[in-house]
């Protein structure tokens, strides 16, 4: 796969996962919507890394990915990525799922989906 194809793959995959977030929100599957929002953001960052000449890393850590993408994060953005990192872990592992499920209310999820959406829009301008 060429770099251009890989970049296209990451960005398209990110977009498709974001579309899944909308479906999950409509079905009130909030925990899963948060997981897919992390996944979408992760893939977008990987696309940015490759578009900046880097290799696709095998990592789910959004802060690490942002660093490798050479993004100058504000403190607010860094805090958001730190918080969103938890959505990947807590939605994946059974011992975290129960407490995360209770935390992932409609209000909580809408707040984070909005923040992540704004961050992705900001990323696209970089």
BALOLO-178762 format. One line per field, with one value per residue: x, y, z of N, C-alpha, C, O in turn; residue number from 1; residue in one letter. Coordinates in steps of 0.02 Angstrom, whole numbers, padded with zeros to 5 digits, always signed. Layout:
n_east <- [X|...] .
n_north <- [Y|...] .
n_up <- [Z|...] .
ca_east <- [X|...] .
ca_north <- [Y|...] .
ca_up <- [Z|...] .
c_east <- [X|...] .
c_north <- [Y|...] .
c_up <- [Z|...] .
o_east <- [X|...] .
o_north <- [Y|...] .
o_up <- [Z|...] .
k <- [NUM|...] .
r <- [a|...] .
END
This chain:
n_east <- [+00043|+00032|+00094|+00000|-00117|-00126|-00142|-00266|-00341|-00336|-00400|-00526|-00572|-00580|-00682|-00791|-00802|-00841|-00966|-01028|-01030|-01133|-01244|-01242|-01266|-01397|-01459|-01443|-01332|-01222|-01096|-01030|-01032|-00942|-00826|-00810|-00793|-00667|-00596|-00615|-00550|-00421|-00386|-00391|-00284|-00180|-00185|-00142|-00011|+00050|+00031|+00118|+00237|+00273|+00274|+00140|+00092|+00080|-00023|-00138|-00142|-00191|-00125|+00009|+00000|-00039|+00076|+00168|+00113|+00152|+00080|+00041|-00023|-00148|-00162|-00291|-00332|-00241|-00283|-00411|-00379|-00314|-00420|-00509|-00435|-00464|-00586|-00562|-00498|-00587|-00703|-00667|-00620|-00682|-00682|-00686|-00798|-00928|-00929|-00898|-01005|-01109|-01066|-01070|-01181|-01318|-01301|-01165|-01102|-01144|-01082|-00944|-00938|-00967|-00856|-00752|-00786|-00770|-00633|-00584|-00624|-00542|-00418|-00422|-00399|-00267] .
n_north <- [-00059|+00108|+00265|+00368|+00294|+00234|+00345|+00390|+00276|+00281|+00406|+00389|+00277|+00330|+00424|+00338|+00270|+00377|+00400|+00286|+00318|+00412|+00330|+00245|+00336|+00374|+00254|+00249|+00188|+00223|+00198|+00124|+00216|+00310|+00233|+00211|+00342|+00369|+00278|+00329|+00454|+00409|+00345|+00453|+00530|+00441|+00445|+00576|+00565|+00482|+00563|+00663|+00605|+00502|+00334|+00216|+00198|+00067|+00089|+00144|+00256|+00415|+00535|+00504|+00477|+00602|+00674|+00609|+00645|+00771|+00878|+01029|+01037|+01119|+01149|+01116|+01033|+00927|+00879|+00835|+00729|+00644|+00610|+00550|+00440|+00348|+00297|+00200|+00097|+00071|+00031|-00086|-00186|-00307|-00291|-00154|-00116|-00115|-00008|+00096|+00091|+00138|+00267|+00321|+00411|+00490|+00631|+00645|+00577|+00649|+00771|+00738|+00687|+00802|+00882|+00805|+00806|+00944|+00951|+00868|+00942|+01053|+00989|+00959|+01082|+01102] .
n_up <- [+00000|-00046|+00022|+00001|-00019|+00106|+00190|+00142|+00176|+00320|+00348|+00286|+00355|+00483|+00462|+00432|+00554|+00633|+00582|+00629|+00764|+00767|+00737|+00847|+00948|+00918|+00946|+01079|+01133|+01225|+01289|+01190|+01088|+01137|+01137|+00998|+00960|+01011|+00933|+00804|+00815|+00845|+00724|+00637|+00684|+00656|+00518|+00500|+00548|+00452|+00340|+00371|+00346|+00430|+00502|+00516|+00677|+00801|+00911|+01035|+01107|+01120|+01152|+01129|+00992|+00943|+00972|+00890|+00770|+00764|+00819|+00893|+01040|+01137|+01314|+01350|+01245|+01261|+01384|+01350|+01260|+01348|+01433|+01342|+01304|+01403|+01363|+01270|+01342|+01449|+01386|+01328|+01416|+01525|+01668|+01684|+01616|+01678|+01773|+01686|+01598|+01679|+01697|+01571|+01528|+01441|+01443|+01483|+01377|+01262|+01289|+01279|+01147|+01076|+01111|+01057|+00922|+00893|+00915|+00813|+00701|+00723|+00708|+00571|+00516|+00536] .
ca_east <- [+00000|+00071|+00079|-00063|-00171|-00129|-00172|-00337|-00371|-00345|-00450|-00591|-00592|-00600|-00748|-00840|-00812|-00879|-01035|-01052|-01044|-01201|-01292|-01242|-01300|-01470|-01484|-01429|-01277|-01175|-01029|-01001|-01021|-00879|-00773|-00800|-00766|-00595|-00569|-00615|-00497|-00359|-00372|-00377|-00216|-00134|-00182|-00100|+00058|+00073|+00033|+00177|+00296|+00287|+00248|+00080|+00111|+00034|-00037|-00205|-00132|-00203|-00073|+00068|-00014|-00037|+00147|+00199|+00086|+00183|+00026|+00051|-00086|-00158|-00173|-00360|-00332|-00204|-00327|-00464|-00352|-00302|-00485|-00537|-00397|-00498|-00644|-00537|-00484|-00645|-00754|-00638|-00605|-00741|-00680|-00701|-00859|-00987|-00927|-00899|-01073|-01148|-01041|-01085|-01250|-01332|-01270|-01092|-01081|-01154|-01030|-00880|-00944|-00962|-00786|-00710|-00803|-00737|-00562|-00571|-00629|-00481|-00364|-00427|-00372|-00195] .
ca_north <- [+00000|+00170|+00313|+00402|+00246|+00225|+00406|+00386|+00224|+00305|+00459|+00360|+00233|+00376|+00451|+00285|+00259|+00434|+00386|+00235|+00355|+00441|+00275|+00222|+00388|+00368|+00193|+00258|+00144|+00276|+00172|+00105|+00278|+00339|+00190|+00225|+00410|+00360|+00242|+00377|+00502|+00372|+00334|+00518|+00547|+00398|+00473|+00636|+00543|+00458|+00620|+00701|+00567|+00451|+00266|+00202|+00165|+00020|+00118|+00172|+00314|+00475|+00585|+00482|+00485|+00675|+00693|+00583|+00684|+00838|+00926|+01071|+01035|+01163|+01110|+01091|+00976|+00872|+00852|+00798|+00666|+00603|+00585|+00507|+00378|+00301|+00266|+00140|+00045|+00055|-00002|-00148|-00237|-00323|-00265|-00083|-00102|-00101|+00060|+00142|+00090|+00182|+00336|+00343|+00434|+00531|+00697|+00635|+00557|+00706|+00821|+00716|+00683|+00871|+00903|+00768|+00832|+01009|+00939|+00842|+01000|+01091|+00951|+00965|+01147|+01103] .
ca_up <- [+00000|-00049|+00076|-00015|-00005|+00179|+00216|+00124|+00218|+00389|+00351|+00269|+00411|+00537|+00444|+00440|+00626|+00660|+00562|+00677|+00826|+00760|+00742|+00917|+00988|+00906|+00979|+01151|+01153|+01241|+01302|+01126|+01050|+01162|+01112|+00927|+00952|+01022|+00875|+00748|+00827|+00838|+00653|+00606|+00703|+00618|+00451|+00503|+00555|+00387|+00294|+00390|+00330|+00480|+00493|+00557|+00740|+00832|+00976|+01044|+01151|+01081|+01166|+01092|+00921|+00928|+00974|+00828|+00714|+00771|+00832|+00952|+01077|+01193|+01375|+01347|+01198|+01292|+01436|+01316|+01235|+01407|+01456|+01290|+01306|+01448|+01329|+01236|+01392|+01490|+01345|+01303|+01466|+01566|+01736|+01683|+01579|+01719|+01799|+01630|+01573|+01722|+01688|+01502|+01521|+01382|+01452|+01483|+01310|+01217|+01304|+01250|+01075|+01052|+01119|+01009|+00856|+00887|+00910|+00745|+00656|+00733|+00676|+00498|+00497|+00548] .
c_east <- [+00045|+00052|+00013|-00123|-00181|-00161|-00248|-00373|-00385|-00400|-00520|-00617|-00615|-00669|-00803|-00855|-00852|-00953|-01067|-01069|-01115|-01255|-01298|-01275|-01375|-01499|-01470|-01377|-01217|-01103|-00994|-00989|-00956|-00820|-00758|-00776|-00690|-00564|-00564|-00558|-00428|-00339|-00357|-00305|-00165|-00129|-00138|-00026|+00087|+00079|+00092|+00242|+00314|+00258|+00187|+00101|+00058|+00024|-00109|-00202|-00137|-00151|-00009|+00059|-00012|+00035|+00181|+00174|+00112|+00131|+00043|-00016|-00089|-00166|-00243|-00365|-00297|-00247|-00383|-00438|-00338|-00368|-00515|-00499|-00432|-00557|-00623|-00529|-00548|-00700|-00731|-00635|-00662|-00740|-00695|-00771|-00918|-00986|-00929|-00970|-01117|-01128|-01062|-01159|-01257|-01295|-01194|-01067|-01088|-01100|-00964|-00883|-00937|-00889|-00741|-00723|-00768|-00661|-00543|-00575|-00567|-00422|-00364|-00400|-00297|-00156] .
c_north <- [+00062|+00215|+00348|+00357|+00236|+00286|+00406|+00334|+00250|+00357|+00433|+00315|+00275|+00403|+00399|+00270|+00316|+00427|+00334|+00268|+00383|+00388|+00252|+00273|+00383|+00307|+00193|+00208|+00188|+00252|+00155|+00166|+00311|+00298|+00206|+00296|+00409|+00330|+00289|+00427|+00470|+00364|+00400|+00539|+00505|+00422|+00535|+00617|+00523|+00517|+00666|+00662|+00512|+00383|+00258|+00166|+00116|+00043|+00144|+00237|+00378|+00529|+00568|+00493|+00559|+00700|+00671|+00619|+00756|+00893|+00964|+01077|+01091|+01119|+01079|+01030|+00916|+00839|+00811|+00731|+00618|+00571|+00535|+00440|+00326|+00266|+00202|+00083|+00023|+00020|-00071|-00204|-00245|-00293|-00190|-00069|-00082|-00030|+00112|+00147|+00139|+00255|+00364|+00359|+00474|+00598|+00692|+00621|+00614|+00759|+00801|+00710|+00753|+00895|+00869|+00793|+00899|+00999|+00913|+00898|+01043|+01056|+00960|+01032|+01151|+01085] .
c_up <- [+00000|+00010|+00064|-00001|+00070|+00212|+00203|+00166|+00288|+00393|+00335|+00326|+00470|+00524|+00454|+00513|+00657|+00641|+00608|+00743|+00823|+00767|+00814|+00963|+00980|+00942|+01055|+01177|+01169|+01252|+01235|+01082|+01072|+01138|+01039|+00915|+00963|+00959|+00814|+00755|+00820|+00765|+00618|+00621|+00666|+00546|+00448|+00509|+00488|+00338|+00309|+00379|+00379|+00461|+00537|+00621|+00763|+00903|+00976|+01085|+01110|+01092|+01128|+01017|+00901|+00927|+00910|+00766|+00714|+00779|+00896|+00988|+01129|+01256|+01376|+01301|+01228|+01346|+01405|+01292|+01292|+01430|+01406|+01286|+01350|+01414|+01294|+01286|+01427|+01450|+01322|+01355|+01515|+01636|+01739|+01654|+01622|+01745|+01743|+01600|+01613|+01712|+01620|+01494|+01457|+01387|+01448|+01411|+01260|+01227|+01271|+01174|+01045|+01056|+01068|+00938|+00844|+00879|+00840|+00694|+00662|+00700|+00601|+00473|+00505|+00487] .
o_east <- [+00091|+00001|-00027|-00174|-00237|-00202|-00288|-00429|-00441|-00443|-00568|-00676|-00663|-00711|-00856|-00912|-00892|-00996|-01127|-01118|-01153|-01306|-01353|-01308|-01413|-01557|-01484|-01379|-01168|-01056|-00935|-00940|-00918|-00768|-00700|-00741|-00653|-00512|-00515|-00522|-00383|-00282|-00314|-00269|-00113|-00075|-00101|+00017|+00141|+00126|+00114|+00295|+00366|+00223|+00182|+00125|-00001|+00057|-00136|-00253|-00093|-00133|+00023|+00105|+00015|+00053|+00220|+00208|+00096|+00136|+00059|-00058|-00038|-00174|-00252|-00399|-00321|-00248|-00400|-00470|-00349|-00370|-00542|-00528|-00430|-00575|-00663|-00551|-00561|-00740|-00771|-00647|-00688|-00792|-00714|-00800|-00954|-01036|-00959|-00992|-01157|-01171|-01071|-01195|-01208|-01262|-01162|-01019|-01043|-01076|-00931|-00834|-00903|-00864|-00697|-00676|-00740|-00629|-00493|-00535|-00541|-00380|-00311|-00380|-00266|-00094] .
o_north <- [+00068|+00205|+00358|+00379|+00230|+00279|+00419|+00346|+00241|+00353|+00452|+00317|+00258|+00406|+00415|+00259|+00305|+00446|+00338|+00248|+00378|+00400|+00241|+00254|+00388|+00308|+00144|+00189|+00191|+00282|+00171|+00168|+00337|+00327|+00214|+00309|+00444|+00353|+00288|+00441|+00500|+00377|+00402|+00564|+00530|+00419|+00545|+00649|+00544|+00520|+00704|+00684|+00480|+00376|+00288|+00109|+00122|+00021|+00163|+00268|+00393|+00565|+00612|+00516|+00577|+00741|+00708|+00622|+00795|+00947|+00934|+01118|+01108|+01058|+01023|+00981|+00859|+00778|+00757|+00680|+00558|+00511|+00484|+00389|+00266|+00211|+00155|+00027|-00037|-00017|-00111|-00262|-00196|-00271|-00165|-00016|-00035|+00005|+00165|+00201|+00176|+00300|+00425|+00324|+00489|+00619|+00732|+00651|+00627|+00789|+00843|+00726|+00761|+00925|+00901|+00801|+00910|+01036|+00934|+00902|+01068|+01088|+00968|+01037|+01200|+01083] .
o_up <- [+00041|+00043|+00110|+00024|+00094|+00258|+00248|+00189|+00313|+00437|+00368|+00342|+00505|+00569|+00481|+00533|+00703|+00679|+00623|+00776|+00871|+00799|+00839|+01011|+01029|+00964|+01089|+01236|+01131|+01228|+01226|+01044|+01031|+01120|+01020|+00866|+00928|+00935|+00778|+00707|+00792|+00746|+00573|+00578|+00646|+00516|+00400|+00478|+00469|+00299|+00266|+00401|+00372|+00410|+00590|+00618|+00746|+00950|+00924|+01096|+01070|+01045|+01099|+00983|+00849|+00885|+00880|+00715|+00670|+00749|+00948|+00970|+01160|+01250|+01399|+01318|+01222|+01352|+01430|+01302|+01286|+01445|+01426|+01267|+01334|+01434|+01288|+01273|+01434|+01479|+01299|+01339|+01543|+01661|+01792|+01667|+01605|+01740|+01751|+01580|+01585|+01718|+01614|+01458|+01424|+01339|+01413|+01389|+01221|+01179|+01240|+01141|+00993|+01008|+01038|+00899|+00791|+00841|+00811|+00648|+00612|+00668|+00570|+00415|+00483|+00488] .
k <- [1|2|3|4|5|6|7|8|9|10|11|12|13|14|15|16|17|18|19|20|21|22|23|24|25|26|27|28|29|30|31|32|33|34|35|36|37|38|39|40|41|42|43|44|45|46|47|48|49|50|51|52|53|54|55|56|57|58|59|60|61|62|63|64|65|66|67|68|69|70|71|72|73|74|75|76|77|78|79|80|81|82|83|84|85|86|87|88|89|90|91|92|93|94|95|96|97|98|99|100|101|102|103|104|105|106|107|108|109|110|111|112|113|114|115|116|117|118|119|120|121|122|123|124|125|126] .
r <- [x|x|x|x|x|x|x|x|x|x|x|x|x|x|x|x|x|x|x|x|x|x|x|x|x|x|x|x|x|x|x|x|x|x|x|x|x|x|x|x|x|x|x|x|x|x|x|x|x|x|x|x|x|x|x|x|x|x|x|x|x|x|x|x|x|x|x|x|x|x|x|x|x|x|x|x|x|x|x|x|x|x|x|x|x|x|x|x|x|x|x|x|x|x|x|x|x|x|x|x|x|x|x|x|x|x|x|x|x|x|x|x|x|x|x|x|x|x|x|x|x|x|x|x|x|x] .
END
